[in-house]
Amino acid sequence: MRGKSKFFIGVLLIVGAVGYLMYTGIRETSTYYFTIEEFLPKREALANEGVRVAGRVQAGSVRWDPKDLRLSFVLGPFQEGVGNLDAGVPVHYQGILPDMFAEGRDVIVEGRYDAGSALSAKTIMTSCPSKYEPQKPGAGG
């Protein structure tokens, strides 16, 4: 009987350790992402917290310094003309320029919002264009 109880305690410890690792792993990686329209009204409440924000890189806002690997841009709404000129958040990022990053591209920015300032990004994910445009009749190719 003593051997069975030791085995049972060992199994409980292993199951508990695996459960704890799963819980902490999911908690750290399960950050919900806000659209920029959802984020803007809540941004002060989310200050100094880890967030993911989806939006579009506003035209004319991209500043890239390849020497220092510093990128800054304004993350704005998905549709032009939606909201006002303040409907955007400055983003600062240091690292390798993401593939397919460009003005007008939809991106998801993961980082920390500094209250009243900017979003300090640690990761920028670009999305592929989702609009399928069929070939025009008579166009070769």
C-alpha positions as CSV (number, residue, x, y, z in Angstrom):
1,M,0.0,0.0,0.0
2,R,2.9,2.3,0.7
3,G,4.2,2.0,-2.9
4,K,0.8,2.8,-4.3
5,S,0.5,6.0,-2.2
6,K,4.0,7.2,-3.3
7,F,3.1,6.5,-6.9
8,F,-0.2,8.4,-6.5
9,I,1.6,11.4,-4.9
10,G,4.2,11.4,-7.7
11,V,1.5,11.4,-10.4
12,L,-0.3,14.3,-8.6
13,L,3.0,16.3,-8.5
14,I,3.6,15.7,-12.2
15,V,0.0,16.6,-13.2
16,G,0.2,19.7,-11.0
17,A,3.4,20.8,-12.6
18,V,2.2,20.3,-16.1
19,G,-1.1,22.1,-15.3
20,Y,0.8,25.1,-13.9
21,L,3.1,25.3,-16.9
22,M,0.1,25.2,-19.2
23,Y,-1.7,27.9,-17.2
24,T,1.2,30.3,-17.2
25,G,2.0,29.6,-20.9
26,I,-1.5,30.3,-22.0
27,R,-1.9,33.4,-19.7
28,E,1.2,35.0,-21.2
29,T,0.4,34.3,-24.8
30,S,-3.4,34.8,-24.8
31,T,-3.4,38.6,-25.2
32,Y,-6.6,39.6,-27.0
33,Y,-6.1,42.1,-29.7
34,F,-8.1,45.3,-30.0
35,T,-8.9,47.1,-33.2
36,I,-7.6,50.7,-33.2
37,E,-11.3,51.8,-32.9
38,E,-11.7,49.7,-29.8
39,F,-8.3,50.7,-28.3
40,L,-8.6,54.5,-28.6
41,P,-11.4,55.1,-26.1
42,K,-9.7,52.6,-23.6
43,R,-6.1,53.6,-24.1
44,E,-5.6,55.4,-20.8
45,A,-7.1,52.5,-18.9
46,L,-4.7,50.1,-20.7
47,A,-1.6,52.3,-20.0
48,N,1.5,50.4,-19.0
49,E,-0.1,47.0,-19.8
50,G,0.7,44.6,-22.6
51,V,-1.6,45.0,-25.5
52,R,-2.1,43.9,-29.1
53,V,-3.7,46.5,-31.4
54,A,-4.7,46.0,-35.0
55,G,-4.9,48.9,-37.4
56,R,-3.5,50.3,-40.7
57,V,-0.2,52.1,-41.1
58,Q,-1.1,55.7,-41.9
59,A,0.3,57.1,-45.1
60,G,3.1,59.6,-44.7
61,S,3.8,58.5,-41.1
62,V,6.5,55.9,-41.5
63,R,10.1,56.9,-40.4
64,W,12.7,54.1,-40.7
65,D,16.3,54.4,-39.7
66,P,18.1,51.3,-41.1
67,K,21.3,52.3,-39.2
68,D,19.7,52.1,-35.8
69,L,16.9,49.8,-36.8
70,R,14.4,52.2,-35.4
71,L,10.9,52.4,-36.9
72,S,8.1,54.8,-36.0
73,F,4.7,55.3,-37.6
74,V,1.1,56.1,-36.8
75,L,-1.3,53.2,-36.4
76,G,-4.7,54.4,-37.7
77,P,-8.2,53.1,-38.6
78,F,-8.7,50.5,-41.3
79,Q,-10.8,52.7,-43.4
80,E,-9.7,56.1,-44.6
81,G,-11.9,59.0,-43.5
82,V,-13.1,57.1,-40.4
83,G,-12.7,59.2,-37.3
84,N,-10.6,62.4,-37.0
85,L,-6.9,63.2,-37.3
86,D,-6.4,62.1,-33.7
87,A,-7.7,58.6,-34.5
88,G,-4.3,57.1,-34.4
89,V,-1.6,56.0,-32.1
90,P,2.1,56.7,-32.6
91,V,4.1,53.4,-32.6
92,H,7.9,53.1,-31.8
93,Y,9.7,49.9,-32.6
94,Q,13.4,48.9,-32.7
95,G,14.4,45.8,-34.6
96,I,14.4,44.3,-38.1
97,L,11.8,45.8,-40.4
98,P,9.0,43.3,-40.7
99,D,8.4,41.6,-44.1
100,M,5.8,43.4,-46.3
101,F,5.7,46.4,-43.9
102,A,4.5,49.5,-45.8
103,E,2.2,52.4,-45.6
104,G,-1.4,51.4,-45.9
105,R,-0.7,47.9,-44.8
106,D,-2.8,46.2,-42.0
107,V,-0.7,45.3,-39.0
108,I,-1.0,44.0,-35.5
109,V,1.3,45.7,-33.0
110,E,2.1,43.9,-29.7
111,G,3.7,45.9,-27.0
112,R,3.1,48.3,-24.1
113,Y,1.2,51.6,-24.3
114,D,3.0,54.4,-22.5
115,A,0.2,56.7,-21.0
116,G,-0.3,59.8,-23.2
117,S,2.6,58.9,-25.3
118,A,3.0,56.0,-27.8
119,L,2.8,52.3,-28.2
120,S,6.2,50.7,-27.6
121,A,6.1,47.7,-29.9
122,K,8.1,44.5,-29.3
123,T,6.5,42.7,-32.2
124,I,4.9,43.9,-35.4
125,M,2.9,41.4,-37.5
126,T,1.9,42.3,-41.1
127,S,-1.0,40.7,-42.9
128,C,-1.2,39.7,-46.5
129,P,-3.6,41.7,-48.7
130,S,-6.9,39.8,-48.6
131,K,-8.5,41.4,-51.6
132,Y,-8.7,39.2,-54.6
133,E,-8.8,41.1,-57.8
134,P,-9.6,39.0,-60.9
135,Q,-7.5,39.6,-64.0
136,K,-9.1,42.1,-66.3
137,P,-10.5,40.8,-69.6
138,G,-8.0,41.1,-72.4
139,A,-5.0,41.4,-70.1
140,G,-2.3,39.0,-71.0
141,G,-0.6,36.9,-68.4
